[in-house]
Amino acid sequence: MPTSNRALKEHAILDATLAELRETGTANISMQQIANRCSMTRSAIYQYFASVEDIFAELVINDMADLVNEIELRMAETSDPVSQVNAWLHYSLKHLSDGEHAQIRKLSELNMPDSKRDLLRILHGQFMMALLSPVTQINPDNSESTCAYIASAVNSAANRIDAGADFVKESVAVSQFVTAAISK
C-alpha cells in the first residue's frame, strides 16, 4: 500500500527531530530548528504537529509501539513461559540500553499532551501484559508483584549500562536474577 504524502511529511519531521536530538543532545529544540532540518517552513510543520511537545510525544509513542510489537514477535517464537520471560527480559534490556532510546526516554519525562500520555499508558500496559501472561503460568499466586520486580531489575540493569557497565555482564546478571525469581 503506498504511503500517503501526509505520512511521508510526518515521518520526515520525526526523523529531523531525532537527528536534531542526536546532534544537540537536548530537548531544547524549536520548531524552526526542526523546519530547517527537514527543509520545510515552520508554519508547514504546524499542519502536522501542534507543538514540539506533540512531536516529542509521537517519538515516544512510536518507540513504545515498536518495543511492544518486537516483544510480542519474540515471545511468540516459543510457547515455554520461562523462555517467553527471558525473551521479554533480553529484548527489553537491549531496547532500554540503546542510546537512542535513552534520549527518547528522557522526552517522555517532558510535558506531553494528555491524549498522547493516555496512549503511552495503554502501550505500557500492553508491554507489561506481555510479561504478565507467562509469569502467571509460572507463578499464578504472585504474578503481578513478580512482574514489577522483573521490570525493576531490567530498568536497574539498563541504568547501569547507561552509566558504563558492560551489557553482556548486566544481561547475564539480570537473567540469573529473574530466573531465580520465577523458579518455584
DOSEDO-927053 format. One line per field, with one value per residue (C-alpha): x, y, z negated; residue in one letter. Coordinates in nm, 4 decimals, decimal comma. Layout:
BEGIN
east = X|...
north = Y|...
up = Z|...
residu = A|...
***
This chain:
BEGIN
east = 0,0000|0,1508|0,2415|0,0437|0,2088|0,0979|0,2626|0,5821|0,5898|0,5210|0,7981|1,0380|0,9543|1,0072|1,3369|1,4520|1,3661|1,5579|1,8582|1,8434|1,8196|2,1222|2,3225|2,2342|2,1703|1,8999|1,5261|1,5564|1,4643|1,2487|1,0053|1,2364|1,5294|1,3130|1,1835|1,5368|1,6461|1,3663|1,3580|1,0070|0,8703|0,7831|0,4204|0,4132|0,5181|0,2213|-0,0022|0,1230|0,2046|0,0592|0,3843|0,7338|0,5873|0,3459|0,6386|0,8259|0,5158|0,4862|0,8508|0,7908|0,4724|0,6407|0,9314|0,6990|0,4859|0,7997|0,9049|0,5630|0,5496|0,9014|0,8450|0,5277|0,7070|0,9973|0,7728|0,5579|0,8633|0,8186|0,5351|0,7544|0,6718|1,0277|1,1634|0,8983|1,0007|1,3640|1,2710|1,0847|1,3768|1,6533|1,4764|1,3560|1,7085|1,8509|1,5921|1,6263|2,0035|2,0090|2,1436|1,8635|1,6005|1,7701|1,7156|1,3548|1,3002|1,4065|1,1448|0,8738|0,9537|0,8684|0,5279|0,3123|-0,0444|-0,2915|-0,4243|-0,0715|0,0093|-0,3048|-0,1939|0,1520|-0,0073|-0,2031|0,1130|0,2989|0,0127|0,0464|0,4205|0,3635|0,0790|0,3213|0,5250|0,2300|0,0932|0,3954|0,4700|0,1134|0,1642|0,4788|0,3688|-0,0012|-0,0039|0,2401|0,2422|0,1835|0,4490|0,6889|0,6377|0,7077|1,0321|1,1377|1,0669|1,2609|1,5563|1,5598|1,5384|1,8222|2,0400|1,9633|2,0621|2,3896|2,4576|2,3804|2,6381|2,9033|2,8548|2,9107|2,5919|2,6737|2,7566|2,4424|2,2284|2,3617|2,3196|1,9610|1,8743|2,0079|1,8176|1,4923|1,5337|1,5748|1,2750|1,0383|1,1578|0,9364
north = 0,0000|0,3338|0,5725|0,8945|1,2311|1,3271|1,0184|1,0923|1,4508|1,3398|1,0821|1,3478|1,5760|1,2943|1,1972|1,5585|1,5879|1,2694|1,3967|1,7262|1,5389|1,3261|1,6300|1,8621|1,6038|1,8246|1,8587|2,2376|2,2187|2,4728|2,4267|2,6450|2,4076|2,1135|2,3054|2,3910|2,0297|1,8861|2,1716|2,2832|2,6071|2,6357|2,7029|2,3893|2,1761|2,3092|2,1435|1,8089|1,8700|2,1237|2,1775|2,0488|1,8604|1,6911|1,5814|1,4531|1,2641|1,0997|0,9903|0,8375|0,6623|0,5253|0,3981|0,2259|0,0773|-0,0604|-0,2158|-0,3745|-0,5152|-0,6559|-0,8094|-0,9799|-1,1191|-1,2537|-1,4064|-1,5754|-1,7740|-2,0080|-2,1448|-2,2106|-1,9436|-1,9304|-1,8752|-1,6083|-1,4267|-1,4418|-1,3107|-1,0209|-0,9560|-0,9659|-0,7570|-0,5051|-0,4666|-0,4334|-0,1706|0,0242|0,0350|0,1551|0,5102|0,6427|0,5005|0,6733|1,0075|0,9227|0,8026|1,1498|1,3010|1,1012|1,2935|1,6241|1,7837|1,5696|1,6271|1,4262|1,2271|1,1210|1,0340|0,8180|0,6308|0,5839|0,4337|0,1902|0,0851|0,0432|-0,1719|-0,3937|-0,4150|-0,5315|-0,7681|-0,9449|-1,0278|-1,0983|-1,3806|-1,6156|-1,5155|-1,6079|-1,9501|-1,9994|-1,8466|-1,7541|-1,6525|-1,3593|-1,2782|-0,9021|-0,8385|-1,0728|-0,8684|-0,5465|-0,6933|-0,8136|-0,4743|-0,3031|-0,5374|-0,4672|-0,0892|-0,1055|-0,3038|-0,0553|0,2341|0,0603|0,0032|0,3714|0,4554|0,2441|-0,1117|-0,3971|-0,5002|-0,8731|-0,8881|-0,6959|-0,9081|-1,2302|-1,0979|-0,9806|-1,3055|-1,5081|-1,2902|-1,3227|-1,6982|-1,7382|-1,5134|-1,7100|-2,0515|-2,2229
up = 0,0000|0,0983|-0,1807|-0,1834|-0,1365|-0,4891|-0,6376|-0,4456|-0,5754|-0,9333|-0,9048|-0,7715|-1,0654|-1,3164|-1,1520|-1,1557|-1,5234|-1,6037|-1,4089|-1,5971|-1,9287|-1,8390|-1,7359|-2,0219|-2,2929|-2,4372|-2,4191|-2,3809|-2,0168|-1,8401|-1,5559|-1,3486|-1,4029|-1,3005|-0,9973|-0,8889|-0,9311|-0,7141|-0,4590|-0,5467|-0,6782|-1,0427|-0,9549|-0,7371|-1,0342|-1,2302|-0,9702|-1,1014|-1,4691|-1,7118|-1,9035|-1,9669|-2,2631|-2,0239|-1,8056|-2,1114|-2,2244|-1,8833|-1,9031|-2,2469|-2,1333|-1,8198|-2,0283|-2,2755|-1,9955|-1,8295|-2,1603|-2,2184|-1,8639|-1,8806|-2,2251|-2,1038|-1,7973|-2,0023|-2,2665|-2,0004|-1,8886|-2,1861|-2,3954|-2,7004|-2,9635|-3,1029|-2,7511|-2,6950|-3,0141|-2,9008|-2,5563|-2,7229|-2,9542|-2,6917|-2,4310|-2,6902|-2,8244|-2,4733|-2,3886|-2,7144|-2,6950|-2,3347|-2,3217|-2,1026|-2,3352|-2,6290|-2,4547|-2,3783|-2,7369|-2,8545|-2,6239|-2,7995|-3,1180|-2,9498|-2,9176|-2,6931|-2,5715|-2,7838|-2,4894|-2,3976|-2,7607|-2,7720|-2,4595|-2,6105|-2,9240|-2,7083|-2,5245|-2,8510|-2,9749|-2,6656|-2,7293|-3,0871|-2,9884|-2,7565|-3,0673|-3,2939|-3,0809|-3,1040|-3,4634|-3,5596|-3,4000|-3,6094|-3,9383|-3,9473|-4,3156|-4,2944|-3,9242|-3,9427|-4,2067|-4,0249|-3,7060|-3,8960|-4,0332|-3,6895|-3,5326|-3,8129|-3,7650|-3,3909|-3,4500|-3,7032|-3,4643|-3,1832|-3,4113|-3,4976|-3,1270|-3,0598|-3,3278|-3,1526|-3,2798|-3,0365|-2,8550|-2,8484|-3,2194|-3,3134|-3,0835|-3,2376|-3,5917|-3,5402|-3,3615|-3,6539|-3,8995|-3,7081|-3,6556|-4,0318|-4,0968|-3,8732|-3,9881|-4,2395
residu = M|P|T|S|N|R|A|L|K|E|H|A|I|L|D|A|T|L|A|E|L|R|E|T|G|T|A|N|I|S|M|Q|Q|I|A|N|R|C|S|M|T|R|S|A|I|Y|Q|Y|F|A|S|V|E|D|I|F|A|E|L|V|I|N|D|M|A|D|L|V|N|E|I|E|L|R|M|A|E|T|S|D|P|V|S|Q|V|N|A|W|L|H|Y|S|L|K|H|L|S|D|G|E|H|A|Q|I|R|K|L|S|E|L|N|M|P|D|S|K|R|D|L|L|R|I|L|H|G|Q|F|M|M|A|L|L|S|P|V|T|Q|I|N|P|D|N|S|E|S|T|C|A|Y|I|A|S|A|V|N|S|A|A|N|R|I|D|A|G|A|D|F|V|K|E|S|V|A|V|S|Q|F|V|T|A|A|I|S|K
***
